[in-house]
Amino acid sequence: MGWSDVLQIGGMVDKRADGIVLVTGATGYIGGRLAPRLLELGYPVRCLVRDPTRLAGRPWAGRVEVATGDVLDRSSLLAAMRGVEVAYYLVHSMGAGRGFHERDVTAARLFGEAARDSGVRRIIYLGGLAHGAGGLSEHLRSRQETGDALRAAGVPVTEFRAGVIVGSGSLSFEMIRYLTERLPVMICPRWVFTRTQPIGIREVLEYLTAALDTPASAGRVVEIGGADVISYGDMMMLYAEVRGLRRWMVPVPVLTPRLSSLWVNLVTPIPASIARPLIEGLRNESVVRDASARELFPQIVPAGYRVSVERALARLEASSVETAWSDALSAGPAGAAGRPVILTTFEGMVIERRRREVAAPPEVVFQVITGLGGARGWLYMNWAWRVRGFLDRLIGGVGLRRGRRHPDELRVGDALDFWRVEALEPGRLLRLRAEMKVPGNAWLQFSVVPREGGGAVLTQTAFFAPKGLMGWLYWYGLYPIHGLIFSGLIKRIGERAERHRGA
């Protein structure tokens, strides 16, 4: 039975009669978005991961099979591929440092051989799009030789080749985002003017999933790109235009990839070890030169760069904090979940999370949280909250005078001093969106879960999406006082809940 031979049950497509779809790289950017999309389409999904704890906290984690293993370990590959019909290969070791090229090719060869020996019918791989008469960079050569290594075992491979993927969290797009946000004047070496054909993450996922029902794509290399062919400099300026930022570009004749990577390391969260091979690859044009994508997938119409940017930036405006940005913390390095304080950046968002165990039932803790603000104040350094409200009113903001609708009850849409209730799940989650004047967007979120053995775990998370350089200066300039206030706030919430647990 093939993927096209599906059952129609109650108006839904049921593909459970087919073999399993294996997704590698499920803790990464593409795989982490592909797995839930496949589940929505009705496919049975198994994820191959080295550390299963990195899937913890993702809403879809309980709906997939999890196989623990490594693409460099043949025995774990064979175990993971048992019963698999199609396997997605979304692994790349550039972040591992020197020798990534050799590791990539070796891993792909082992994966292809294990797929052949396990009876896997097809491999779908996402590689890199580039052309260059002067030779490809090590990074791009690795991506294309990985495809060759996968094919060597004889299993049909659908290899998609993409350039810059536009979406919150994509490495190339995040580099563009941070450079443009933080630098009013940008020094531009020659690679900034290399042509590329950026494609939105939405279309990439559409191609990856559509390949399952497109047998003609097996054994093909398919170049995919968006509607626009532009330079990296154009991408930065269009990003700035969408964000309402004024930016100036100053071309320079010489700036080596090494110096550029050190500059990127200084200005963005991307380390030089990753930035350098990425920048070296930018000397090669990444423009679609064949029409196979249109022939094989005529139903997919890629958007232009501006539309893709607007979609990506909508994540900074929408109320999707719980299902997007918070998951990045849950899926962080092993042991991170147990740390009392985490400060990080993700998808253009600054995230500060504090966690505290409370010797009180979750419902008591949540009652204290929903009683914050208004006449009761904010439990810790309330004078600082009043000063912030006064300053906000001086510059035309809402200040603290709005108070709250009811002294004990909250509902979505309520004003709460200079916050607005954006999400409320009784007994579990409260998210407030800031309506004071700030150079960006800000949220304050509280979540409560039962603790094993009794009591509760309280998590307090501040999210800030800075706009331009002033946004970053605002956050880090006020971080010492914010850190003091937020650490005191979570402590007082816990103490008050413990005092009232017997009430």
N, C-alpha and C positions, 0 to 999 in steps of 0.2 A: 504493500500500500504506500503510495507516495503522498507528499505534502498536499498535493492538490485534491486528493481523494479524502475529503473530510465529511463529517456528519453534521447535519443541521438539526440542532436540538433546541426547541423553544426559542428560535430566532437567534441562537448563539452558535458560533462555530466551535465544534469540539474536535481537537486534534490529538486527544489522548491516545487514540489507537496507534498513532505513529511512534517512532522511536524518540528518544530523549534528545533535546538540544543541549549541547555542552557550551558553556560560556566561560572562557578564560579571561582574566583581567577584570573580574566582576567588582573588585574593590577600586578600580580605576575610573577615569572620567567617562570613557565610552561604555565600557562593560557595565558600570553602575547604572547607566541609563537604559542600556539595551535589555538587561534581564527583566525589569518590570514591564517593558513594552512587549516582550515576547510572552510574558504571563498574561497580559491583557488580551493578546491575540489568541490565547488558548493553547500555547505550546507547553509541554512539560519541560522544565528547565533544571539543569544541574550546573552548579558553579564550582569550578576548580580554583581553590585558593590555598595559599600557603598557611594563612592564619585565619581560621574561621571567625575569630573574635572581631575581625575588621568588618564583618558584615552586620555585627550587632547594632541594633537601633534602626536599621533600614526597614521601612514599613513592609517590604515584600520579602524579607529574609525568611520568614516562616513558611513561605509558599514554594521555595526551591529546595532541591536536594543539594547538599553541600559535600563536596569531595575534597579532602585535605591532600595536597600534593604539590609537586613542583614540576615545571616543564623541563627541568634538567634531570629529573628522576624517572626513568623509563617505567619502573614498576608501579609508581603512583599514577602515571599516565594511563597505563593499561587498565588499572582498577577504575579510574575515573571515566574511561571510555566504554565501559561495559554497557551494552544496550543503546549506545549513542548512534543517531543517524546523521546528524550534522553537527559540526564543531566550529565555533567561532574562535579565531586566534587573534586576541587583542592584547598581546604581551609585548613589552618593550623594556629593555634594561638600561636605557640611556642614563637614568638616574643613579645607576650603580657605579658609575665612574669609568675609569680606564678599562679597556678590554670589552666594552659593551658590544662591539661589532661581532667579535668571535662568539660571545655568549648568545647573542641573538640568533646567529646562524646555526650554532650547535643545538640550541633549544628547538628551533623550527624543524631541523632535520629529525630529532628524536620524536617530536610531536607528529610529524608526517608519517614516520615509520610505525608509531603506536596506533595511529588512526588506521593505517592500512591493515595492520595485524588484528585490529579489533572490529573490522568490517564497517568502519565509518564510511558513509557514502559520499560525503562532501565536506570540504573545509572552506569557511568564509573568512577572509583576512582583510584587515584595513591597513594599508601601507601608505607610503609617501609619494606625492606627485611632484616630479621635478624633471627638467630637461637641462642639459648643459653640455655644450661642445667641449668645454675645458675639463670635464669630469665632475662627478658628483662629490659632495662632501661625505665624510665618513658616516654621518648620521643618515643621510638620504641613501647612500649606497647600502648601508645596513638594512634599511627598510625594504629596498627592492631585492636584495639578495636573500632576505628572509622569505619573501614570496617564492623565490627559486628553490630554496631549501624545502619549503613545504610541498612543492610540486614534485620534488625528486623521488618521493616514495610512490608516486603513481595515483594517489587519491586526487580526484578532480578538485581544483581550487578556484573559487571566485575571489579574485584579488581586486579590491577597490583601492584606488590611489587618490588621495586628497591632499590639498595644500593646507592653508590656514583654516582651521575649523572655528567658526564664530559661535561662541556660547560661553556662558559663565562657567569658569573652571578649566576651559581649554588652555593648555600651556601657551600656545602662540598668542591667543587672544588676550590672556591675562598679562602677557608682557606688553602688548599694545596698550591695554587698559591702564596699567600702573605708570608706564612712561608718560602717557598723555595726561593722566590725572595729576601727576606730581610735578611735571615740568612745564612751566609756562613758556620757556624757551628751550627748544630741543635741538641739540647738536646732532646732525644727521650725516653719518658716513654713507658711502656709496650703496651699501646693501639696502638702505631705506628706500631707494628708488628702483629696486628690482620689482618686476611685474609678478603678480600672483592672481589667483582666481579663488578668493575665499568662499567657503560654503558654510551655511548654517548647520548647527548640530541637528536641527529638526530634519533636514533633508538627508544628512548622513545616516541617521537612524532609519529613515524611510528606505534608503537603498539597502541597508544591511538586512532589514526584515523582509523587504520585497524579494530579495534574492532567494529566499526559501521556496517561494512559489514561482520562480523563474528558472526552469531547468536549463534554458539556453545560456544562462550566465555561467554555468559550470565550465571550468577550463578556460575562463576568459580573464583578461586584465581590463578593468573598467575604470577609466579616468573620470572623476566627478569634480564638479566645481559649481560655484554660484553663477548668477547672471552677469556679474561684473568682472572685468579684468582691470585691475588697478595696482598701484604700487603700495608698498608698506607705508610710505609717507602719506599717500591719499587716505589709507585706512585710518591713520592717526588723526588726520585733520577732519575726516568725516565723523569719527568717534567724538572728537571735541565738539563738533557742530551739534550732534545729537544731544550731547550733555550740556550744551549751552556754555562751553568754555572757549576762551580766546587763547589761541596758541600760535607760536611763531617757530618756524623751522630755519635753522642755519646750517647749510651744507658745508661739510669739510672734506678736503680731498683725500685724507688718509686717517683712518682709525681702524686699527687691526681688530680682528675678532676677539683676540685676547683682551685688549683694552676695552672693547665694547662690552664683553662679558663681565669684566670687573665693574663697569659702570652700571650695567643692569643689576648685578649683585648688590650694589650700593643702594639703588633707587627702588628696586622691586623685591618681592619675597623670593624670586627665582635665583637659586645659587649659581655661582659662576660655572661650576662643573656641568650644569645642565644648559646654562645660557650659551656657553661657548660653542658646543656642537650645533645647537639650534641656530645661532647666528651664522656660523660657517655655512650652513645649508641655505641661508638666505641669498647667497650669491647666485643660486640657480633659479631660473624662472619656474614657477609652478602653475602652468597654464594648460588647460585641456586641449589636446590636439587631435583626438579622435572622437567620433560621434557614437561610440558603442553605448554610452549611458542613455542617450535619447532613443536609440533603437531598441534596447532591451527593456527600458523602464519609461515608456512614454507617458505614463500617468504621473510621474514625478516632475514637477516644474520648480526648479530651484529659485529661491528669492534672491534679490539683490543684496549688496552688503549693508546698506542702510537699514533695510527691514530686519536683517539678521541681528544687527546691533541693537535695534529697538527691542527685539524679542529678548535678547540677552539682558539688557538693562532693565526690562520689566521685572526681572527677578529682584531687583533692588527696590522696587516700588510695591510689589504685590505682597499679600499676606501669606507667603509660602515659607516663612522662616522655619516652622517646625519640621517640614518635610524636606527641606533642602539644606539650609546652613547648619542646623543642629546635627544632621546626620554626619556631617564632616567631622564633628567632634567624636561622635560615637564610633566612627570608623577610623579613628586616629591610631597612633602607635600603640602597641600593646602596653597596658599599664596606664595609659592616659586617663582612662575613665575613672581611675581611683584618685587622681590628683585633686586636691581641694580647689586649686585655681588654675585655669588655663587661659592664656591670652594668645590669640592667633589671628591670622587673616585667611579668608577663604572667599573666592569668587568676588573680590573687590569689597568684601565685608570685613570689618574688624569685629572680632568676637571675644568677649571676656566672660568666662563661665566660672561660677563659684558653686561648690557643693558642700552640703553639711548634713550630717546624720542627726536626726531629732528624736528624742525619746518621748514622742507623742503620736497619737494616731494620725494618719494622713488627713482625715477630715478636719481635725482640730488645726493642723498646720495650715490647711487651705483656708479655713475660716479667718485666721489671722491675716493671711495675704489679701483676701478680698475685703478686709476692713481697713486697708491702708488708705491714707490720703484724707482729704476733707478736714473735718474738725479734729480727727485723731492725729493727723500729721503722718510723718514717715518714720517714726520710732527712733531714728538715730540722726543726730546733727540736724534737727528740724529747722534750726535757724539758717543753715546753708540752703535748704530747699526754699525757704522764704526769700532769701537773698537772690537766688536764681530766678524765682518768679518775679521779683521786683525788677531785676535787670531786663527780663524778657518783656515786661510791660513798657519799659522805657524805650525799647526799640520797636514797639508796635506789636508785640506778641500777646498771647492770651494770659500769661501769668498764672498765678495760683488761685485767682478769685473765683473761678468756676466751681471749685469744690467738687461735690459729688451729688448725684440725684437722691440716693438713699444711704443712710449711715451704715447699713450692713449688706445690702444686696447690690450686685452688679449684673449688667447684661451687656451683650455686644452692642457697641455704638455709644455707650455711656461716656460722658466726659468725666475725667478723674484728675482734677487740678489741671496741669498742663499736658496730660496724657489723654488718649482715647482708647477705650477697650476694643481691641481688634479681634481677639479670640478668647473664648471662655469655654472650658470643658469642666463642668462642676466636679470638684474634688480632685482634679488632676492638673489643669493648666490654665494660666492666665497670661495673656500677652497684651502689653500696652504699647501703643505707638505714640511717639513724642509729637506734640503739636507746638512746642516752643520753637523759637527761631534758632536754628542751627544750620551750619553749612553742610547739609547732607540729610539723611534720614536716620532715625534712631528708634530702637525698640527696647523694652525691658520685659523679660519673660520669666515667669516662675512656673516650675513644674514640681509635682509631688508624687512619689511612688512609694508603695509599702516597702519596708526594709525587712529582709529575711530575719526572723527571730523577733519581730515586733518593732514598732516605731515607724519612722518614715525617712526617706531621703529627699531633701529639698535641694533643688537646683535653680540657681538664679543666673540668668544670662543677659548680658547687655550686648546688643547688636548695633553697629554704627556703619552706615554706608556713606563715607565721606564724598563730598563733591569738590573736586579740584584740590589744589595745594592747601587752600584755607581749611578744608575739611580735615586733612591730615594734621595740620598744625593745631587745629582746635582739639582734636582727640588727644594727641600726645602732650599738648600743653596743659590740658586739664586732667590728664590721667592720674597724677598723684592725688588730687582731691577726690576724683571719681572713685579711685581705688579704695580710699579711706572710707568714703560714704557707703559704697556698695558692700564692702567687707563688714562694716558695722551693721548695715541693714539686715543682711542675712543672719548675722549672729543674734540680733534682737528679735527677729521673727521666730527663730528657733527657741530662744529663751521664753518668749511670751507664750508660745504654744505649749511648752513644757509646764509652765505655771498653770495653764488653763486645762490641762489634759484631764483633770479630775472634775472639772466644773460641769 
